Structures are given as C-alpha cells and as structure tokens.
C-alpha cells in the first residue's frame, strides 16, 4: 500500500510539472485567472477535482 501511494504521488508530481515545463507562459496565465476567481469558485473546482479523482479510484479498484 505504501509503495502504491508513493507511486501515485510521484505520478501526480510528474503530471503537475508538465505544464510549467512545456508552456510556462500558459501556466502563468492560468494562475493569473485563478487569482481573479472568488473563494467559492476555487472551492468548487477543488471539490469537482476531488470527486473526479475518487470516482476514478472507485472505477479502478471496484
């Protein structure tokens, strides 16, 4: 279980690092738009991401 969790964390870091590495200007634009959003909008994006991740895990392990 611990190895799987570390592998998942490593893969997340690889995916998260792709955009700033491949397109730093686009990455800056995304963050400038994010700063303009309200807390509620950011929370909704976080919740939707969390639920999508849980659904994907359930589909893979179920």
C-alpha positions as CSV (number, residue, x, y, z in Angstrom):
1,X,0.0,0.0,0.0
2,X,2.8,2.4,0.9
3,X,4.6,1.8,-2.4
4,X,1.4,2.4,-4.4
5,X,0.8,5.7,-2.5
6,X,4.3,6.9,-3.2
7,X,4.0,5.9,-6.9
8,X,0.7,7.8,-7.1
9,X,2.3,10.9,-5.5
10,X,5.3,10.6,-7.9
11,X,3.0,10.4,-10.9
12,X,1.0,13.4,-9.7
13,X,4.2,15.4,-9.4
14,X,5.2,14.4,-13.0
15,X,1.8,15.5,-14.4
16,X,1.8,18.7,-12.3
17,X,5.2,19.6,-13.7
18,X,4.4,19.1,-17.3
19,X,2.5,22.4,-17.9
20,X,5.1,24.8,-16.4
21,X,7.9,22.9,-18.2
22,X,6.2,22.8,-21.6
23,X,4.3,26.0,-21.5
24,X,5.4,28.5,-18.8
25,X,3.6,31.4,-20.3
26,X,0.3,29.5,-20.4
27,X,0.9,28.3,-16.8
28,X,1.3,32.0,-15.7
29,X,-2.0,32.9,-17.5
30,X,-3.8,30.1,-15.7
31,X,-2.6,31.3,-12.3
32,X,-3.5,34.9,-13.1
33,X,-7.0,33.8,-13.9
34,X,-7.1,31.7,-10.7
35,X,-6.2,34.7,-8.6
36,X,-9.2,36.6,-10.1
37,X,-11.7,33.9,-9.0
38,X,-13.7,34.0,-5.8
39,X,-13.1,31.6,-3.0
40,X,-16.4,29.8,-3.8
41,X,-15.3,29.2,-7.4
42,X,-11.9,27.8,-6.3
43,X,-13.6,25.6,-3.7
44,X,-16.0,24.3,-6.4
45,X,-13.0,23.4,-8.7
46,X,-11.3,21.7,-5.8
47,X,-14.4,19.7,-4.9
48,X,-15.0,18.7,-8.6
49,X,-11.4,17.6,-8.9
50,X,-11.6,15.6,-5.6
51,X,-14.8,13.9,-6.7
52,X,-13.4,13.1,-10.1
53,X,-10.3,11.5,-8.5
54,X,-12.4,9.5,-6.1
55,X,-14.7,8.3,-9.0
56,X,-11.6,7.2,-11.0
57,X,-10.2,5.4,-8.0
58,X,-13.5,3.6,-7.4
59,X,-13.7,2.6,-11.1
60,X,-10.1,1.3,-11.0
61,X,-10.5,-0.6,-7.7
62,X,-14.1,-1.6,-8.0
